[in-house]
Amino acid sequence: MVVVAVLLSILFSGLGQFFNRQWLKGAIFIVLGFLLWFVLLGWIVHLVALVDAGFVAWRRTGAD
Protein backbone atom coordinates (compact mmCIF):
# COMPACT_ATOMS: atom_id res chain seq x y z
CA MET A 1 0.00 0.00 0.00
CA VAL A 2 2.84 2.39 0.83
CA VAL A 3 4.59 1.67 -2.45
CA VAL A 4 1.41 2.29 -4.45
CA ALA A 5 0.77 5.63 -2.72
CA VAL A 6 4.34 6.77 -3.33
CA LEU A 7 4.34 5.63 -6.97
CA LEU A 8 1.07 7.44 -7.64
CA SER A 9 2.47 10.56 -6.04
CA ILE A 10 5.59 10.31 -8.20
CA LEU A 11 3.40 10.13 -11.30
CA PHE A 12 1.32 13.14 -10.37
CA SER A 13 1.32 15.30 -7.27
CA GLY A 14 -1.80 14.59 -5.19
CA LEU A 15 -2.64 11.14 -6.55
CA GLY A 16 -1.10 9.45 -3.53
CA GLN A 17 -3.38 11.49 -1.28
CA PHE A 18 -6.41 10.42 -3.32
CA PHE A 19 -5.27 6.80 -2.96
CA ASN A 20 -5.11 7.38 0.81
CA ARG A 21 -8.65 8.84 0.66
CA GLN A 22 -7.51 12.32 1.62
CA TRP A 23 -9.62 14.11 -0.99
CA LEU A 24 -9.13 17.71 0.12
CA LYS A 25 -5.39 17.36 0.65
CA GLY A 26 -5.02 15.70 -2.76
CA ALA A 27 -6.94 18.49 -4.46
CA ILE A 28 -4.81 21.12 -2.70
CA PHE A 29 -1.58 19.44 -3.81
CA ILE A 30 -2.82 19.21 -7.39
CA VAL A 31 -3.84 22.87 -7.54
CA LEU A 32 -0.73 24.16 -5.75
CA GLY A 33 1.56 21.99 -7.81
CA PHE A 34 -0.04 23.14 -11.05
CA LEU A 35 0.08 26.83 -10.12
CA LEU A 36 3.59 26.77 -8.71
CA TRP A 37 5.13 24.95 -11.68
CA PHE A 38 4.77 28.24 -13.52
CA VAL A 39 7.19 29.91 -11.09
CA LEU A 40 9.45 26.84 -10.86
CA LEU A 41 8.41 26.00 -7.29
CA GLY A 42 6.09 23.13 -8.17
CA TRP A 43 8.81 20.59 -7.45
CA ILE A 44 8.60 21.57 -3.76
CA VAL A 45 4.88 20.78 -3.65
CA HIS A 46 5.52 17.56 -5.57
CA LEU A 47 8.18 16.48 -3.04
CA VAL A 48 5.95 17.32 -0.05
CA ALA A 49 3.05 15.39 -1.61
CA LEU A 50 5.32 12.42 -2.24
CA VAL A 51 6.59 12.27 1.35
CA ASP A 52 3.11 12.86 2.79
CA ALA A 53 1.50 10.10 0.70
CA GLY A 54 4.13 7.60 1.77
CA PHE A 55 3.99 8.58 5.42
CA VAL A 56 0.19 8.44 5.63
CA ALA A 57 0.06 5.06 3.88
CA TRP A 58 2.83 3.76 6.16
CA ARG A 59 0.94 4.97 9.25
CA ARG A 60 -2.31 3.36 8.08
CA THR A 61 -0.70 -0.04 7.46
CA GLY A 62 0.89 -0.06 10.90
CA ALA A 63 4.30 -0.79 9.41
CA ASP A 64 7.32 -0.34 11.61
Order of alpha helices (4+ residues) and beta strands (2+ residues): alpha-alpha-alpha-alpha
